[in-house]
Amino acid sequence: MPAPLRREQREQIIALKRSGYKVTEIKRWTGVSRKCIYFWLQRWEESGDISAHHRAVYQRATTAEQDAAIVAAHEANPFKPTRETSLEYSVRTVTLNARRRASGASGAAAAAAERQIPRFVTETIFVRSTRFRLG
C-alpha cells in the first residue's frame, strides 16, 4: 500500500485541477493514482477541506496501575493461560499481551529456560505428540 499523500501533494493536485489540467496529466506529473486524485478532488468540492481524516483513536482499556497489576499477576504464574488472566481482569488477551510486551515481561518459554528444563524433555514431548506413518 502506498504511503498517504502529504498535504503539499494534496494542495498540488487541487491547484493543478483548478488551473485547468486534466486528471490524466495530473496523474502523470504527480505519480498519484487517478482514484486517489478523484478522491481528493471530490473531498475538496464537497467540503473545501483537504486534511486527512484519521481513524478514531481508541481509549486505553487499562490505567498504568492496572497494567502493573496485570503484568505482575501473569508473571507470578507464567504457565497460567493468558486467557484466564485476561478474564480475571476483564481485558482482552490482545490487551494483556500488549501490556506484557510493553513492560518487557517474559512468558512461559522464558520461565522454562530459567528453570533450565532439559532439551531432551521438550524434544520428547514434541516426538510423542507427532504421529508417525508406518510402512
N, C-alpha and C positions, 0 to 999 in steps of 0.2 A: 504494500500500500504506500503510495507516495506521501511525502510529508505535507502537512497542511500549508496552505498559502499564507505567506506573511502579509501584513496589512499593506505594505508597499505594492505587492503584486496585485492585490485586490483593487487598490486605487488605480494602478496602471491599466487594468482591464476596463474599469469604468471610464477612465479618461480616453482610452483608445476608442471605445464604442461611442462615446459622446462626440468624438472627433470625426465620426463617420466611417470608421473601419469596420469591415465585415468580421464575423466571428472566426471564419477560416483564417483570415490574416492575423488576427489576434492570437489564435492558436499557434500559428507558425512562428510568430515573433516571441511569444512568451514561453512556449513549450507546455502550456497548460491544456488539459483536455477540453474538448468542446462542451462536454457535460458540465464540467466544473465552471466554465465561463458562463454558460447559460444559468447555472445555479446562482452565481453572484450577481449577474445582471438582473435576474428575477427578484432577488432579495433587495437589490438597490431600487428597482422600480416600485416594489410593494411598500417598503418601509423607509427607504433612504438611508439604510444602515448597512455597513459592510463589516461590522465587528463580528468576530467568530463567537458563536453561541456554544459554549462548552456544556457538557453534561452536568447535571446537578451533582454536587459533592455530598456523599452520604455522611451522616453524623457518626462519630465513633460509637461503637456499641458498648465500650467499657471506659472507665476512668483509669488514670495511672495507678491508683491504689488497687483497683480490681485486677488490672494487668499483673501487678506484682503478686497478688494472691493466687491468681490462676496459674502463673508460671511456677510459683513455689509449690502449690498443691500437685501439679503434674510432675515436677522434678522429684518430689518426695517419693513417688512411686512411678518410675518411668515405664514400667511394664504394664501399667494400667491402661486400658484402651482410651484413646483420645476422645472417643465418643462419650464414654462415661463421664470424663472430666467436663466435657462441654455441656452435658446435660445437668450436671451439678450446679454449674454457674450460669446456666441459661444463655449460652452463646453458641454460635455455630462452630463446627470443627475447623472451618477455614479461619475464623477469627482466632481461635485458640492457637492454631499452628502459626499464624502470622505473629501473634504476640510472643510465642516461643522463639521464633526466628529473630525477631527484633531485639529480644533480650540476650540472644546468643546462647540460649539454653540448648542442651543436647537431648537426644531422645534415647530410645531403648537400645539402639545399636552402640551408642557411646557408653551406656551403662554396662552393656555386656562386655565391651572392651576393657572398661575399668575393672570389672570383676575377673578379667582375664579368662574367659571361657575358652577352653582349648579348641583349636581349629577343627580337630577331628570330630568333635561333638556336633558342630554346626554342619560339617560335611555329611556326617551320618544321618542327621535329621533330613537333609536335602535328599540323600540317596533313598532313604526309606519312603519319602513322600513321592518319589518319582516311580512311575510304572514302567516296567520293562516288558518288552515283547519277546517272547520265547519262540525260537525256531521258525 
